Amino acid sequence: MSNHNAENDSQGTLTQDTIQIRKGAEDYINCFETLTALHEGNKLGFVKAMKLEIERLRLNLPATESDKALSSIGMDPATIDPNKLVEESSLVHYARHQKHLRFLVKFH
């Protein structure tokens, strides 16, 4: 009889985990839609991609599940990977400083 109870508890936990993941995926998509609401083409920059990643972690949503959620709405998860976007944002940052440095060197 205790094996049956343990089995039920295990199934209940599995169902609870599944429900939690589904809810997390829904919340994650809502966050994505909020972050991209003002951007045409659902593009995110580094900062907003990081906010989305932080939300994923807050929701305790595995990366595979967030990728599935994004794919379900036609979004390629690779296009909003903060690790891939950091280079672009850093280049813009460095380019801004490069202009200032040129200006200083020119007058020195």
Backbone as CSV, one residue per row, in Angstrom:
resi,resn,N_x,N_y,N_z,CA_x,CA_y,CA_z,C_x,C_y,C_z
1,MET,0.812,-1.187,0.000,0.000,0.000,0.000,0.859,1.256,0.000
2,SER,1.977,1.235,0.716,2.831,2.418,0.758,3.487,2.680,-0.591
3,ASN,3.733,1.621,-1.390,4.266,1.817,-2.738,3.273,2.579,-3.599
4,HIS,2.000,2.262,-3.441,0.954,2.943,-4.192,0.901,4.426,-3.818
5,ASN,1.002,4.731,-2.525,1.011,6.121,-2.065,2.237,6.862,-2.586
6,ALA,3.390,6.197,-2.567,4.617,6.814,-3.073,4.489,7.093,-4.561
7,GLU,3.843,6.165,-5.288,3.625,6.349,-6.714,2.715,7.545,-6.962
8,ASN,1.642,7.656,-6.191,0.725,8.787,-6.323,1.421,10.098,-6.004
9,ASP,2.244,10.107,-4.950,2.992,11.314,-4.595,3.938,11.707,-5.716
10,SER,4.591,10.710,-6.299,5.525,10.958,-7.395,4.794,11.538,-8.597
11,GLN,3.630,10.969,-8.928,2.838,11.469,-10.045,2.307,12.866,-9.748
12,GLY,1.915,13.098,-8.500,1.430,14.419,-8.114,2.516,15.466,-8.235
13,THR,3.732,15.108,-7.827,4.862,16.027,-7.938,5.186,16.291,-9.397
14,LEU,5.154,15.233,-10.214,5.422,15.377,-11.637,4.400,16.310,-12.272
15,THR,3.135,16.125,-11.925,2.080,16.981,-12.455,2.267,18.418,-11.982
16,GLN,2.616,18.589,-10.720,2.861,19.930,-10.189,4.021,20.598,-10.916
17,ASP,5.099,19.845,-11.159,6.254,20.376,-11.879,5.870,20.781,-13.294
18,THR,5.064,19.943,-13.946,4.617,20.237,-15.304,3.777,21.503,-15.324
19,ILE,2.887,21.635,-14.363,2.047,22.833,-14.272,2.907,24.063,-14.019
20,GLN,3.883,23.937,-13.136,4.776,25.059,-12.826,5.578,25.471,-14.062
21,ILE,6.057,24.498,-14.825,6.821,24.806,-16.038,5.928,25.491,-17.065
22,ARG,4.711,24.992,-17.239,3.784,25.617,-18.199,3.459,27.046,-17.799
23,LYS,3.202,27.247,-16.520,2.910,28.604,-16.020,4.128,29.498,-16.213
24,GLY,5.310,28.970,-15.909,6.543,29.725,-16.098,6.753,30.093,-17.554
25,ALA,6.456,29.158,-18.458,6.603,29.418,-19.890,5.636,30.512,-20.342
26,GLU,4.409,30.476,-19.831,3.428,31.521,-20.164,3.894,32.883,-19.658
27,ASP,4.365,32.923,-18.425,4.859,34.180,-17.852,6.077,34.686,-18.627
28,TYR,6.920,33.766,-19.054,8.115,34.113,-19.826,7.720,34.749,-21.161
29,ILE,6.749,34.148,-21.844,6.270,34.695,-23.120,5.633,36.063,-22.898
30,ASN,4.873,36.226,-21.827,4.286,37.538,-21.520,5.376,38.580,-21.315
31,CYS,6.437,38.209,-20.620,7.559,39.121,-20.406,8.212,39.465,-21.741
32,PHE,8.419,38.461,-22.579,9.000,38.685,-23.906,8.142,39.661,-24.702
33,GLU,6.844,39.439,-24.703,5.933,40.307,-25.453,5.934,41.727,-24.900
34,THR,6.036,41.870,-23.602,6.118,43.199,-22.991,7.407,43.904,-23.410
35,LEU,8.515,43.178,-23.378,9.807,43.771,-23.734,9.898,44.133,-25.210
36,THR,9.166,43.408,-26.061,9.238,43.666,-27.500,8.057,44.481,-28.017
37,ALA,7.169,44.902,-27.141,5.949,45.602,-27.567,6.244,46.835,-28.414
38,LEU,7.297,47.540,-28.114,7.612,48.770,-28.842,8.623,48.556,-29.967
39,HIS,9.043,47.317,-30.159,10.065,47.028,-31.166,9.465,46.241,-32.318
40,GLU,9.669,46.754,-33.504,9.197,46.062,-34.684,10.058,44.826,-34.924
41,GLY,9.447,43.726,-35.248,10.185,42.513,-35.555,10.641,41.732,-34.339
42,ASN,10.128,42.069,-33.174,10.468,41.342,-31.940,11.961,41.272,-31.661
43,LYS,12.696,42.302,-32.012,14.137,42.300,-31.756,14.422,42.874,-30.373
44,LEU,15.371,42.249,-29.700,15.792,42.717,-28.386,17.267,43.064,-28.437
45,GLY,17.619,44.120,-27.751,19.024,44.435,-27.571,19.566,43.672,-26.382
46,PHE,20.830,43.896,-26.094,21.494,43.175,-25.016,20.799,43.374,-23.672
47,VAL,20.475,44.610,-23.319,19.895,44.895,-22.001,18.545,44.193,-21.837
48,LYS,17.693,44.289,-22.838,16.377,43.649,-22.727,16.489,42.129,-22.786
49,ALA,17.449,41.628,-23.555,17.675,40.176,-23.576,18.130,39.695,-22.200
50,MET,18.943,40.504,-21.528,19.371,40.154,-20.170,18.192,40.204,-19.206
51,LYS,17.306,41.181,-19.363,16.112,41.248,-18.512,15.258,39.999,-18.695
52,LEU,15.138,39.554,-19.941,14.368,38.346,-20.215,15.047,37.125,-19.599
53,GLU,16.361,37.070,-19.683,17.102,35.951,-19.084,16.951,35.952,-17.562
54,ILE,16.992,37.119,-16.959,16.796,37.229,-15.507,15.390,36.770,-15.130
55,GLU,14.415,37.126,-15.953,13.037,36.681,-15.705,12.947,35.156,-15.799
56,ARG,13.631,34.569,-16.775,13.642,33.109,-16.909,14.185,32.462,-15.639
57,LEU,15.269,33.023,-15.127,15.867,32.485,-13.902,14.941,32.680,-12.703
58,ARG,14.287,33.841,-12.635,13.353,34.115,-11.543,12.193,33.125,-11.559
59,LEU,11.754,32.769,-12.755,10.650,31.820,-12.910,11.103,30.373,-12.712
60,ASN,12.403,30.186,-12.546,12.980,28.842,-12.401,12.637,27.977,-13.613
61,LEU,12.690,28.599,-14.788,12.336,27.937,-16.038,13.608,27.446,-16.724
62,PRO,13.703,26.146,-16.983,14.892,25.639,-17.676,15.042,26.285,-19.060
63,ALA,16.267,26.439,-19.497,16.537,27.066,-20.799,15.841,26.312,-21.933
64,THR,15.797,24.999,-21.829,15.128,24.227,-22.884,13.646,24.584,-22.975
65,GLU,13.039,24.853,-21.829,11.613,25.208,-21.817,11.383,26.620,-22.347
66,SER,12.278,27.548,-22.026,12.121,28.905,-22.565,12.343,28.887,-24.076
67,ASP,13.275,28.058,-24.541,13.497,27.921,-25.986,12.259,27.356,-26.672
68,LYS,11.640,26.342,-26.059,10.410,25.764,-26.615,9.303,26.815,-26.662
69,ALA,9.195,27.594,-25.591,8.151,28.624,-25.526,8.350,29.655,-26.632
70,LEU,9.587,30.094,-26.821,9.867,31.065,-27.882,9.586,30.469,-29.260
71,SER,9.992,29.229,-29.456,9.752,28.562,-30.742,8.260,28.432,-31.021
72,SER,7.464,28.244,-29.967,6.019,28.079,-30.140,5.345,29.341,-30.667
73,ILE,6.003,30.490,-30.503,5.438,31.735,-31.039,6.224,32.208,-32.270
74,GLY,7.015,31.284,-32.831,7.733,31.589,-34.060,9.003,32.394,-33.883
75,MET,9.535,32.410,-32.683,10.752,33.182,-32.396,11.936,32.234,-32.285
76,ASP,13.026,32.561,-32.959,14.248,31.759,-32.864,14.990,32.171,-31.597
77,PRO,15.115,31.272,-30.623,15.776,31.620,-29.356,17.202,32.141,-29.533
78,ALA,17.887,31.703,-30.564,19.273,32.133,-30.786,19.367,33.629,-31.083
79,THR,18.287,34.220,-31.584,18.335,35.641,-31.942,18.250,36.565,-30.731
80,ILE,17.896,36.012,-29.573,17.826,36.855,-28.376,18.743,36.348,-27.272
81,ASP,19.743,35.586,-27.651,20.727,35.081,-26.693,21.638,36.233,-26.276
82,PRO,21.594,36.645,-25.001,22.421,37.779,-24.561,23.911,37.559,-24.813
83,ASN,24.351,36.309,-24.778,25.766,36.027,-25.025,26.178,36.386,-26.448
84,LYS,25.250,36.272,-27.373,25.544,36.630,-28.762,25.341,38.118,-29.007
85,LEU,24.497,38.743,-28.220,24.212,40.163,-28.395,25.231,41.058,-27.707
86,VAL,25.969,40.536,-26.754,26.907,41.359,-25.996,27.971,41.965,-26.897
87,GLU,28.420,41.239,-27.887,29.443,41.767,-28.774,28.947,43.013,-29.495
88,GLU,27.728,42.945,-30.012,27.175,44.081,-30.731,27.049,45.301,-29.823
89,SER,26.523,45.112,-28.631,26.352,46.247,-27.723,27.702,46.793,-27.278
90,SER,28.678,45.919,-27.093,30.016,46.378,-26.707,30.653,47.172,-27.828
91,LEU,30.448,46.738,-29.051,31.022,47.451,-30.189,30.468,48.864,-30.278
92,VAL,29.190,49.016,-30.056,28.576,50.346,-30.075,29.185,51.200,-28.970
93,HIS,29.338,50.622,-27.794,29.924,51.322,-26.653,31.350,51.764,-26.974
94,TYR,32.137,50.851,-27.508,33.528,51.178,-27.837,33.614,52.193,-28.965
95,ALA,32.720,52.100,-29.920,32.724,53.052,-31.033,32.465,54.465,-30.527
96,ARG,31.569,54.609,-29.558,31.297,55.918,-28.975,32.546,56.494,-28.316
97,HIS,33.245,55.667,-27.572,34.463,56.120,-26.901,35.575,56.411,-27.896
98,GLN,35.607,55.670,-28.979,36.627,55.884,-29.994,36.486,57.282,-30.594
99,LYS,35.266,57.722,-30.820,35.039,59.073,-31.353,35.576,60.122,-30.392
100,HIS,35.342,59.940,-29.098,35.841,60.885,-28.096,37.364,60.882,-28.056
101,LEU,37.951,59.709,-28.142,39.415,59.614,-28.125,40.023,60.291,-29.344
102,ARG,39.427,60.107,-30.501,39.923,60.788,-31.710,39.887,62.295,-31.522
103,PHE,38.806,62.772,-30.939,38.661,64.203,-30.704,39.773,64.707,-29.787
104,LEU,40.056,63.992,-28.715,41.105,64.393,-27.775,42.487,64.343,-28.415
105,VAL,42.754,63.318,-29.196,44.064,63.182,-29.851,44.252,64.292,-30.874
106,LYS,43.197,64.646,-31.542,43.258,65.680,-32.577,43.688,67.022,-31.988
107,PHE,43.247,67.330,-30.790,43.552,68.624,-30.176,44.729,68.569,-29.218
108,HIS,45.388,67.492,-29.137,46.510,67.368,-28.210,47.818,67.520,-28.876
